[in-house]
Amino acid sequence: QQPRQKLNEQMIGDCGDDLARADLTAGAAQPAAVAADPAAVKIALEDSAAAAEASGQQNGKLEGNGRMVAAGATEPTPAAGGENSAKPPNAAAAASTQDPIGQTASADAPAGPTPLACWDNFPPETDGWVMAHNALRLDMSDFESMVDTTLRERIANSTLERWMGRNLQAWFDHFVQNVQAHHDHEETIFFPEMNKRVTVPPKMTADHEELMAAIKRCAATTTAFSTGITEGKPAAELLPLLEAVLAEFLPMKTEMLAHLDEEEKIGLPLFRSAFSKKEALAIEAKIQRDLPIIDLGWFLRPMASDADKKRWLIESKVPPPVRRFILFPIVRKGGKYDKKYTRLMDEIIAGERKSSSGCSVM
């Protein structure tokens, strides 16, 4: 695998933009000329993050159940239990004997602590944490539909073409990258910041490990299926490979949805009880610095219309030149993100390949 920095540079180059870090929060207080300078953007981000950290005086920590622990006190050690026990190799077989990740905790968890008053005008569904989760939810829904409906039908009516296997593999690789990056940002940036003032439930980290193991199993079956398509295997051989994909993917999806729900029901109120909106933006800035600019298209993909995406960019106080000439061409319907990633699914549905410019490939 390429180092993250190299991957960023490659994807930014693919996007065709020279702005290496067009961060939304950084540009808000900067003139357009400064926002267009990657070095200036990075300095502004680091300054804002440092200021937030300097202002974050803490007297104690909140546990996941909302109980305050004095600074320097010993935190309770989580009891060993079934949460971290090994799963059977087949997640589908385990589903009948084990609760999906996060499901029991979400149902039985006490009400979270009360958010600070500064969050009153920012409902949870507008939170960046929830928006990233919604992008993952859409990814999983699209993949299930692609395999269980579109590709199943194409196998049945003999309209499957070899290039569809390559498209399927490329799209699933993108999904895995999205999940891995999201978990990495939580583990290396978001959760450590939270743990300075509150106690992140240990199960959230344990879930990440189990989910990535489940996704690894999904990747193996997806690669076998996509390779079978690319090699032109007959329907009699492809159908068992398709079923193997669903046997791993559907339990993983159930577990992932429960985990995302748990983070939103427990983690988000916990975070909002100890951090202001301004401090949250500084933490988000740290995460955004590590993202390729084209990923904004993934982040906003669940939004219903281009008008909603424009409104979000405006409300995020992105300077008009950056918004109009750099970011909106990425996130709009049919824009740079769609041409690079969404088209991989659209082509399979339509049964027609297109070039990166949107023209049909003969």
Secondary structure, DSSP 8 states (H G I E B T S, - for coil): ---HHHHHHHHHHHHT---TT--HHHHTTS-HHHHT-HHHHHHHHHHHHHHHHHH---SEEE-TTS-EEETT---------GGGS---S-HHHHTTTS--TTHHHHHH--------GGGTTS-GGGSHHHHHHHHHHHHHHHHHHIIIIIIHHHHHTT---THHHHHHHHHHHHHHHHHHHHHHHIIIIIHHHHTTTB---HHHHHHHHHHHHHHHHHHHHHHHHHHHHHTT--HHHHHHHHHHHHHHHHHHHHHHHHHHHHIIIIIHHHHHTT--HHHHHHHHHHHHTTS-TTHHHHHHTTSS-HHHHHHHHHHTT--HHHIIIIIHHHHSTTSHHIIIIIHHHHHHHHT--B-TTS-B--
